[in-house]
């Protein structure tokens, strides 16, 4: 008997996901644990494996956002009859010869869109225009309405190709330009800019970044900054690199810093904490997140037990996580459970900056570039490699003294790494 494939809940709090593409076509054999499709969640884009063996008889949702638990496909035996009327909240149903999606889009009904339905024009004859529903309302995305207004195109003359006949930006861009109303006082002629406006669609990850960092910005935070003499730390890194076996991952300054931050965190658990709104959870182990600029947006994979791992082990984990982050192959398990985050922009030459907390964590360390700078040692002016770090703290969970004590320990560990042994 054919089995309906439901959209799984891949993480706590996940309510929906966006199907990016199918890795199998209808009629293909499918094996259990074989990648079936790519799913974009609010944390990561990943391949989802099949739970069963069989043949992919029908793709119900080809792509688009779908609620958890909705039917997205059917797997069964070859030649098995499929008569399925699956209901999904959103998403694009795969076109079939018997489905209305394979023909021209049907005319939309007024008021059934999740967005407010807007009048297509200002005159009273709009309801008789082509493509306008009987109720005098038309469904179009905000971007489509803006482009149509700028180009002088009547939305009533268009047929939407979006869900439920909704007019999307692409429909407007394909339409011939209309006559835009002349401005009351035309501006002085200027040379036309080269190129077109680039419109970037917000991915689930980008939307989550915006939402979470907006929440973080609302938290009462304070920053503490110190400069660290990196002489001994750089010398230790050189020793580690010189002792590498052929083909092993070369440790970076950030790998060494991750280890030392882990040691400092377990000594100052007030900083190694998460805030739930009602409780502060102080963690016994340091699971340090590393901010990585991935193609789809900033992601923070986690290096677990950083306080108990060697610098070389951390380097191997970091190389694996960063590589998969840039290929879009991180899993939810790679991203969950962090207790603290390091954001390093030193490789770009940035000497000092302030990072935004990664909720529900209560602190984040911004790391700048190592620069040669004058220092005073025993009354004498000398030159030393200095690195500025800034600790951002959530004042709801951390007091100033807690953050200052953590930084004092971290400075001591970096300037004398033997103290971490």
Secondary structure by P-SEA (a helix, b strand, c coil): cbbbbcccccccccccccccccccccccccccccccbbbbcccbbbbbbbccccccccccccccccccccccccccccccccccccccccccccccccccccccccccccccccccccccccccccccccccccccbbbbcaaaaaaaaaacccccccccccccccccaaaaaaccccccccccccccccccccccbbbbcccaaaaaaaaaaaaaaacbbbbbbbbbbaaaaaaaaaaaaaacccccccccaaaaaaaaaaaaaaacccccccccccbbbbbcccbbbbbbbccccbbbbbbcccccccaaaaaaaaaaaaaaaaaccccccccccccbbbbbccccccccbbbbbcccccbbbbbbbbbbbbbbcccbbbbbbbbbbbbbbccccccaaaaaaaaaaaaaaaacccccc
